[in-house]
Amino acid sequence: MSRESEPRLDPPIRPVRDGVVGVVLLAHGGKERSHQAPHPRGGPVTRMRMIARAVAPRLAGHGVAVHTMCFRYQGWNGDERAPVPDVRWAAARLAELYGDVPIVLGGHSLGGRAVVNAADAPQVVGVLGLAPWLPEAEPTAQLAGRRLLLAHGTRDRVTSPRSSYEYAARARAEGHDVARIVLPGSGHTLLSRARDWNRLVLAFSHTCLFDQPGSVRAPATRPPRYADLIVEAFQAAAPEGLQRVLTPAGRVRA
Protein backbone atom coordinates (compact mmCIF):
# COMPACT_ATOMS: atom_id res chain seq x y z
CA MET A 1 0.00 0.00 0.00
CA SER A 2 1.30 3.44 -0.89
CA ARG A 3 1.95 5.93 1.87
CA GLU A 4 0.81 8.74 -0.40
CA SER A 5 -2.03 10.40 1.52
CA GLU A 6 -2.84 13.22 -0.88
CA PRO A 7 -2.69 13.94 -4.58
CA ARG A 8 -0.11 16.47 -5.72
CA LEU A 9 -0.64 19.64 -7.75
CA ASP A 10 2.51 20.67 -9.58
CA PRO A 11 3.55 24.34 -9.94
CA PRO A 12 2.57 26.12 -13.16
CA ILE A 13 4.71 25.08 -16.11
CA ARG A 14 5.22 28.74 -17.08
CA PRO A 15 4.66 31.80 -14.88
CA VAL A 16 1.82 34.15 -15.82
CA ARG A 17 2.91 37.74 -15.45
CA ASP A 18 -0.19 39.93 -15.65
CA GLY A 19 -2.85 37.96 -13.80
CA VAL A 20 -4.36 34.55 -14.44
CA VAL A 21 -7.58 34.53 -16.48
CA GLY A 22 -7.93 30.76 -16.86
CA VAL A 23 -6.35 27.44 -15.94
CA VAL A 24 -5.59 24.16 -17.73
CA LEU A 25 -5.07 21.07 -15.55
CA LEU A 26 -3.63 17.90 -17.12
CA ALA A 27 -3.97 14.48 -15.46
CA HIS A 28 -1.88 11.38 -16.23
CA GLY A 29 -2.83 7.80 -17.01
CA GLY A 30 -2.57 4.73 -14.80
CA LYS A 31 -3.90 1.21 -14.24
CA GLU A 32 -7.19 -0.52 -13.58
CA ARG A 33 -6.09 -1.52 -10.06
CA SER A 34 -3.15 -0.39 -7.96
CA HIS A 35 -2.61 1.37 -4.65
CA GLN A 36 0.97 2.16 -5.51
CA ALA A 37 1.81 5.82 -5.93
CA PRO A 38 2.59 6.97 -9.47
CA HIS A 39 6.29 7.21 -10.20
CA PRO A 40 7.13 10.92 -10.57
CA ARG A 41 9.31 10.15 -13.59
CA GLY A 42 7.22 7.32 -14.97
CA GLY A 43 5.88 7.27 -18.50
CA PRO A 44 2.29 8.40 -17.83
CA VAL A 45 3.33 11.33 -15.65
CA THR A 46 6.15 12.35 -17.99
CA ARG A 47 3.88 12.27 -21.05
CA MET A 48 1.48 14.78 -19.52
CA ARG A 49 4.36 17.03 -18.55
CA MET A 50 5.63 16.89 -22.12
CA ILE A 51 2.26 18.06 -23.42
CA ALA A 52 2.06 20.73 -20.73
CA ARG A 53 5.47 22.09 -21.67
CA ALA A 54 4.43 22.19 -25.33
CA VAL A 55 1.24 24.21 -24.78
CA ALA A 56 2.21 26.37 -21.79
CA PRO A 57 4.29 29.07 -23.55
CA ARG A 58 1.43 30.30 -25.73
CA LEU A 59 -1.25 29.87 -23.09
CA ALA A 60 0.80 31.60 -20.39
CA GLY A 61 1.26 34.53 -22.76
CA HIS A 62 -2.53 34.89 -22.77
CA GLY A 63 -2.89 34.66 -19.00
CA VAL A 64 -3.60 30.93 -18.72
CA ALA A 65 -1.79 28.88 -16.07
CA VAL A 66 -1.00 25.30 -17.11
CA HIS A 67 -0.62 22.72 -14.34
CA THR A 68 -0.03 18.98 -14.12
CA MET A 69 -0.93 16.78 -11.17
CA CYS A 70 -0.20 13.37 -9.66
CA PHE A 71 -2.87 11.05 -8.32
CA ARG A 72 -2.52 9.33 -4.95
CA TYR A 73 -2.58 5.93 -6.62
CA GLN A 74 -1.87 4.48 -10.03
CA GLY A 75 -5.20 2.65 -10.09
CA TRP A 76 -8.88 3.42 -10.61
CA ASN A 77 -9.62 0.71 -8.04
CA GLY A 78 -13.19 -0.22 -8.79
CA ASP A 79 -15.94 1.56 -6.88
CA GLU A 80 -13.30 3.62 -5.08
CA ARG A 81 -12.86 5.62 -8.31
CA ALA A 82 -9.68 6.88 -6.68
CA PRO A 83 -8.56 9.50 -9.24
CA VAL A 84 -11.90 11.33 -9.33
CA PRO A 85 -11.68 12.96 -5.88
CA ASP A 86 -8.04 13.72 -6.68
CA VAL A 87 -9.08 15.78 -9.71
CA ARG A 88 -11.76 17.52 -7.66
CA TRP A 89 -9.18 18.32 -4.99
CA ALA A 90 -6.80 19.78 -7.58
CA ALA A 91 -9.56 21.90 -9.15
CA ALA A 92 -10.51 23.25 -5.73
CA ARG A 93 -6.87 24.04 -5.01
CA LEU A 94 -6.59 25.94 -8.30
CA ALA A 95 -9.68 27.95 -7.38
CA GLU A 96 -8.00 28.86 -4.09
CA LEU A 97 -4.86 29.94 -5.93
CA TYR A 98 -6.44 31.94 -8.74
CA GLY A 99 -9.98 32.81 -7.70
CA ASP A 100 -13.08 32.57 -9.85
CA VAL A 101 -11.46 31.74 -13.21
CA PRO A 102 -12.56 29.09 -15.74
CA ILE A 103 -10.82 25.72 -15.63
CA VAL A 104 -10.21 23.24 -18.44
CA LEU A 105 -9.52 19.64 -17.42
CA GLY A 106 -7.53 17.30 -19.66
CA GLY A 107 -6.54 13.71 -19.03
CA HIS A 108 -4.94 10.73 -20.75
CA SER A 109 -6.27 7.16 -20.50
CA LEU A 110 -7.27 6.62 -16.84
CA GLY A 111 -6.76 10.37 -16.39
CA GLY A 112 -9.24 10.93 -19.21
CA ARG A 113 -11.80 8.84 -17.37
CA ALA A 114 -11.07 10.76 -14.17
CA VAL A 115 -11.56 14.22 -15.69
CA VAL A 116 -14.75 13.14 -17.47
CA ASN A 117 -16.16 11.95 -14.15
CA ALA A 118 -15.05 15.16 -12.40
CA ALA A 119 -16.51 17.43 -15.09
CA ASP A 120 -19.02 18.96 -12.68
CA ALA A 121 -16.33 20.35 -10.39
CA PRO A 122 -16.89 24.08 -9.78
CA GLN A 123 -15.50 26.47 -12.42
CA VAL A 124 -14.86 23.73 -14.97
CA VAL A 125 -15.94 24.83 -18.46
CA GLY A 126 -14.32 22.18 -20.64
CA VAL A 127 -13.03 18.61 -20.46
CA LEU A 128 -10.64 16.88 -22.84
CA GLY A 129 -10.17 13.10 -22.90
CA LEU A 130 -7.04 11.90 -24.71
CA ALA A 131 -7.29 8.20 -25.58
CA PRO A 132 -9.71 7.97 -22.65
CA TRP A 133 -10.69 4.79 -20.84
CA LEU A 134 -14.50 4.94 -20.91
CA PRO A 135 -16.16 1.62 -20.06
CA GLU A 136 -19.77 0.86 -20.82
CA ALA A 137 -22.34 2.62 -18.64
CA GLU A 138 -19.99 5.43 -17.62
CA PRO A 139 -22.11 8.31 -16.24
CA THR A 140 -22.88 11.42 -18.27
CA ALA A 141 -25.01 13.64 -16.01
CA GLN A 142 -21.90 15.45 -14.73
CA LEU A 143 -21.31 16.86 -18.23
CA ALA A 144 -24.22 19.30 -17.98
CA GLY A 145 -23.07 22.81 -18.85
CA ARG A 146 -19.59 21.63 -19.83
CA ARG A 147 -17.98 21.09 -23.22
CA LEU A 148 -16.41 17.65 -23.76
CA LEU A 149 -13.94 16.72 -26.50
CA LEU A 150 -12.71 13.15 -26.86
CA ALA A 151 -9.76 12.26 -29.11
CA HIS A 152 -8.59 8.75 -29.96
CA GLY A 153 -5.96 7.17 -32.20
CA THR A 154 -7.00 4.33 -34.49
CA ARG A 155 -4.07 2.14 -33.37
CA ASP A 156 -4.86 2.31 -29.68
CA ARG A 157 -4.78 -1.23 -28.27
CA VAL A 158 -5.04 -0.23 -24.60
CA THR A 159 -8.25 1.81 -24.49
CA SER A 160 -11.07 1.36 -26.96
CA PRO A 161 -11.79 3.92 -29.68
CA ARG A 162 -15.17 2.25 -30.12
CA SER A 163 -15.99 2.79 -26.44
CA SER A 164 -15.11 6.49 -26.61
CA TYR A 165 -17.35 6.82 -29.68
CA GLU A 166 -20.23 5.06 -27.93
CA TYR A 167 -19.85 7.26 -24.87
CA ALA A 168 -19.77 10.40 -27.01
CA ALA A 169 -22.84 9.29 -28.97
CA ARG A 170 -24.80 8.54 -25.81
CA ALA A 171 -23.82 11.85 -24.20
CA ARG A 172 -24.66 13.80 -27.36
CA ALA A 173 -28.06 12.06 -27.60
CA GLU A 174 -28.75 13.15 -24.01
CA GLY A 175 -28.18 16.77 -24.98
CA HIS A 176 -24.61 17.31 -23.81
CA ASP A 177 -22.07 19.41 -25.73
CA VAL A 178 -19.76 16.69 -27.03
CA ALA A 179 -17.45 16.16 -30.00
CA ARG A 180 -14.85 13.56 -30.90
CA ILE A 181 -11.77 13.54 -33.14
CA VAL A 182 -9.97 10.52 -34.61
CA LEU A 183 -6.22 10.41 -35.31
CA PRO A 184 -5.37 7.67 -37.83
CA GLY A 185 -2.11 5.87 -37.15
CA SER A 186 -1.70 7.04 -33.56
CA GLY A 187 -1.57 4.68 -30.60
CA HIS A 188 -2.17 4.90 -26.89
CA THR A 189 0.99 6.67 -25.70
CA LEU A 190 0.29 9.81 -27.79
CA LEU A 191 3.92 9.72 -28.94
CA SER A 192 2.99 8.97 -32.54
CA ARG A 193 1.73 12.25 -34.01
CA ALA A 194 2.75 14.02 -30.81
CA ARG A 195 2.58 17.44 -32.45
CA ASP A 196 -1.06 16.90 -33.40
CA TRP A 197 -1.96 15.84 -29.85
CA ASN A 198 -0.24 18.96 -28.51
CA ARG A 199 -2.10 21.16 -30.98
CA LEU A 200 -5.44 19.63 -30.00
CA VAL A 201 -4.80 20.36 -26.32
CA LEU A 202 -3.80 23.93 -27.10
CA ALA A 203 -6.70 24.57 -29.47
CA PHE A 204 -9.35 23.04 -27.22
CA SER A 205 -8.10 25.00 -24.22
CA HIS A 206 -8.18 28.18 -26.28
CA THR A 207 -11.72 27.63 -27.59
CA CYS A 208 -13.08 26.82 -24.12
CA LEU A 209 -11.43 29.75 -22.38
CA PHE A 210 -11.73 32.47 -25.03
CA ASP A 211 -14.31 31.56 -27.68
CA GLN A 212 -17.43 30.67 -25.71
CA PRO A 213 -20.31 32.94 -24.65
CA GLY A 214 -19.39 34.56 -21.35
CA SER A 215 -15.73 33.58 -21.64
CA VAL A 216 -12.85 35.94 -20.96
CA ARG A 217 -11.88 38.33 -23.71
CA ALA A 218 -10.03 36.60 -26.52
CA PRO A 219 -6.43 37.63 -27.16
CA ALA A 220 -5.87 39.71 -30.29
CA THR A 221 -3.97 36.93 -32.02
CA ARG A 222 -4.78 34.26 -34.55
CA PRO A 223 -6.46 31.21 -32.97
CA PRO A 224 -4.26 28.11 -32.63
CA ARG A 225 -4.14 25.55 -35.39
CA TYR A 226 -7.06 23.08 -35.24
CA ALA A 227 -9.29 25.53 -33.36
CA ASP A 228 -11.51 25.64 -36.46
CA LEU A 229 -11.60 21.83 -36.61
CA ILE A 230 -12.78 21.67 -33.01
CA VAL A 231 -15.48 24.30 -33.55
CA GLU A 232 -16.74 22.46 -36.64
CA ALA A 233 -16.83 19.14 -34.78
CA PHE A 234 -19.05 20.62 -32.08
CA GLN A 235 -21.32 22.24 -34.65
CA ALA A 236 -21.68 19.14 -36.83
CA ALA A 237 -24.58 16.79 -36.25
CA ALA A 238 -23.98 13.26 -35.04
CA PRO A 239 -22.39 11.06 -36.19
CA GLU A 240 -20.17 13.43 -38.21
CA GLY A 241 -19.26 15.52 -35.17
CA LEU A 242 -18.21 12.40 -33.29
CA GLN A 243 -15.82 10.97 -35.86
CA ARG A 244 -13.98 13.92 -37.37
CA VAL A 245 -10.78 12.51 -38.82
CA LEU A 246 -7.53 14.47 -38.50
CA THR A 247 -5.15 13.00 -41.06
CA PRO A 248 -1.36 12.85 -40.57
CA ALA A 249 -1.11 15.63 -43.18
CA GLY A 250 -3.17 17.89 -40.92
CA ARG A 251 -6.26 17.69 -43.10
CA VAL A 252 -9.77 16.98 -41.89
CA ARG A 253 -12.38 14.65 -43.26
CA ALA A 254 -15.74 13.64 -41.86
C-alpha positions in Angstrom: 0.0 0.0 0.0 1.3 3.4 -0.9 2.0 5.9 1.9 0.8 8.7 -0.4 -2.0 10.4 1.5 -2.8 13.2 -0.9 -2.7 13.9 -4.6 -0.1 16.5 -5.7 -0.6 19.6 -7.7 2.5 20.7 -9.6 3.5 24.3 -9.9 2.6 26.1 -13.2 4.7 25.1 -16.1 5.2 28.7 -17.1 4.7 31.8 -14.9 1.8 34.2 -15.8 2.9 37.7 -15.4 -0.2 39.9 -15.6 -2.8 38.0 -13.8 -4.4 34.5 -14.4 -7.6 34.5 -16.5 -7.9 30.8 -16.9 -6.3 27.4 -15.9 -5.6 24.2 -17.7 -5.1 21.1 -15.6 -3.6 17.9 -17.1 -4.0 14.5 -15.5 -1.9 11.4 -16.2 -2.8 7.8 -17.0 -2.6 4.7 -14.8 -3.9 1.2 -14.2 -7.2 -0.5 -13.6 -6.1 -1.5 -10.1 -3.1 -0.4 -8.0 -2.6 1.4 -4.7 1.0 2.2 -5.5 1.8 5.8 -5.9 2.6 7.0 -9.5 6.3 7.2 -10.2 7.1 10.9 -10.6 9.3 10.2 -13.6 7.2 7.3 -15.0 5.9 7.3 -18.5 2.3 8.4 -17.8 3.3 11.3 -15.6 6.2 12.3 -18.0 3.9 12.3 -21.0 1.5 14.8 -19.5 4.4 17.0 -18.6 5.6 16.9 -22.1 2.3 18.1 -23.4 2.1 20.7 -20.7 5.5 22.1 -21.7 4.4 22.2 -25.3 1.2 24.2 -24.8 2.2 26.4 -21.8 4.3 29.1 -23.5 1.4 30.3 -25.7 -1.3 29.9 -23.1 0.8 31.6 -20.4 1.3 34.5 -22.8 -2.5 34.9 -22.8 -2.9 34.7 -19.0 -3.6 30.9 -18.7 -1.8 28.9 -16.1 -1.0 25.3 -17.1 -0.6 22.7 -14.3 0.0 19.0 -14.1 -0.9 16.8 -11.2 -0.2 13.4 -9.7 -2.9 11.1 -8.3 -2.5 9.3 -5.0 -2.6 5.9 -6.6 -1.9 4.5 -10.0 -5.2 2.6 -10.1 -8.9 3.4 -10.6 -9.6 0.7 -8.0 -13.2 -0.2 -8.8 -15.9 1.6 -6.9 -13.3 3.6 -5.1 -12.9 5.6 -8.3 -9.7 6.9 -6.7 -8.6 9.5 -9.2 -11.9 11.3 -9.3 -11.7 13.0 -5.9 -8.0 13.7 -6.7 -9.1 15.8 -9.7 -11.8 17.5 -7.7 -9.2 18.3 -5.0 -6.8 19.8 -7.6 -9.6 21.9 -9.1 -10.5 23.3 -5.7 -6.9 24.0 -5.0 -6.6 25.9 -8.3 -9.7 28.0 -7.4 -8.0 28.9 -4.1 -4.9 29.9 -5.9 -6.4 31.9 -8.7 -10.0 32.8 -7.7 -13.1 32.6 -9.9 -11.5 31.7 -13.2 -12.6 29.1 -15.7 -10.8 25.7 -15.6 -10.2 23.2 -18.4 -9.5 19.6 -17.4 -7.5 17.3 -19.7 -6.5 13.7 -19.0 -4.9 10.7 -20.7 -6.3 7.2 -20.5 -7.3 6.6 -16.8 -6.8 10.4 -16.4 -9.2 10.9 -19.2 -11.8 8.8 -17.4 -11.1 10.8 -14.2 -11.6 14.2 -15.7 -14.7 13.1 -17.5 -16.2 11.9 -14.1 -15.1 15.2 -12.4 -16.5 17.4 -15.1 -19.0 19.0 -12.7 -16.3 20.4 -10.4 -16.9 24.1 -9.8 -15.5 26.5 -12.4 -14.9 23.7 -15.0 -15.9 24.8 -18.5 -14.3 22.2 -20.6 -13.0 18.6 -20.5 -10.6 16.9 -22.8 -10.2 13.1 -22.9 -7.0 11.9 -24.7 -7.3 8.2 -25.6 -9.7 8.0 -22.7 -10.7 4.8 -20.8 -14.5 4.9 -20.9 -16.2 1.6 -20.1 -19.8 0.9 -20.8 -22.3 2.6 -18.6 -20.0 5.4 -17.6 -22.1 8.3 -16.2 -22.9 11.4 -18.3 -25.0 13.6 -16.0 -21.9 15.4 -14.7 -21.3 16.9 -18.2 -24.2 19.3 -18.0 -23.1 22.8 -18.8 -19.6 21.6 -19.8 -18.0 21.1 -23.2 -16.4 17.6 -23.8 -13.9 16.7 -26.5 -12.7 13.1 -26.9 -9.8 12.3 -29.1 -8.6 8.8 -30.0 -6.0 7.2 -32.2 -7.0 4.3 -34.5 -4.1 2.1 -33.4 -4.9 2.3 -29.7 -4.8 -1.2 -28.3 -5.0 -0.2 -24.6 -8.2 1.8 -24.5 -11.1 1.4 -27.0 -11.8 3.9 -29.7 -15.2 2.2 -30.1 -16.0 2.8 -26.4 -15.1 6.5 -26.6 -17.4 6.8 -29.7 -20.2 5.1 -27.9 -19.8 7.3 -24.9 -19.8 10.4 -27.0 -22.8 9.3 -29.0 -24.8 8.5 -25.8 -23.8 11.9 -24.2 -24.7 13.8 -27.4 -28.1 12.1 -27.6 -28.7 13.2 -24.0 -28.2 16.8 -25.0 -24.6 17.3 -23.8 -22.1 19.4 -25.7 -19.8 16.7 -27.0 -17.5 16.2 -30.0 -14.9 13.6 -30.9 -11.8 13.5 -33.1 -10.0 10.5 -34.6 -6.2 10.4 -35.3 -5.4 7.7 -37.8 -2.1 5.9 -37.1 -1.7 7.0 -33.6 -1.6 4.7 -30.6 -2.2 4.9 -26.9 1.0 6.7 -25.7 0.3 9.8 -27.8 3.9 9.7 -28.9 3.0 9.0 -32.5 1.7 12.3 -34.0 2.7 14.0 -30.8 2.6 17.4 -32.4 -1.1 16.9 -33.4 -2.0 15.8 -29.9 -0.2 19.0 -28.5 -2.1 21.2 -31.0 -5.4 19.6 -30.0 -4.8 20.4 -26.3 -3.8 23.9 -27.1 -6.7 24.6 -29.5 -9.4 23.0 -27.2 -8.1 25.0 -24.2 -8.2 28.2 -26.3 -11.7 27.6 -27.6 -13.1 26.8 -24.1 -11.4 29.8 -22.4 -11.7 32.5 -25.0 -14.3 31.6 -27.7 -17.4 30.7 -25.7 -20.3 32.9 -24.7 -19.4 34.6 -21.4 -15.7 33.6 -21.6 -12.9 35.9 -21.0 -11.9 38.3 -23.7 -10.0 36.6 -26.5 -6.4 37.6 -27.2 -5.9 39.7 -30.3 -4.0 36.9 -32.0 -4.8 34.3 -34.6 -6.5 31.2 -33.0 -4.3 28.1 -32.6 -4.1 25.6 -35.4 -7.1 23.1 -35.2 -9.3 25.5 -33.4 -11.5 25.6 -36.5 -11.6 21.8 -36.6 -12.8 21.7 -33.0 -15.5 24.3 -33.6 -16.7 22.5 -36.6 -16.8 19.1 -34.8 -19.1 20.6 -32.1 -21.3 22.2 -34.7 -21.7 19.1 -36.8 -24.6 16.8 -36.2 -24.0 13.3 -35.0 -22.4 11.1 -36.2 -20.2 13.4 -38.2 -19.3 15.5 -35.2 -18.2 12.4 -33.3 -15.8 11.0 -35.9 -14.0 13.9 -37.4 -10.8 12.5 -38.8 -7.5 14.5 -38.5 -5.1 13.0 -41.1 -1.4 12.9 -40.6 -1.1 15.6 -43.2 -3.2 17.9 -40.9 -6.3 17.7 -43.1 -9.8 17.0 -41.9 -12.4 14.6 -43.3 -15.7 13.6 -41.9 
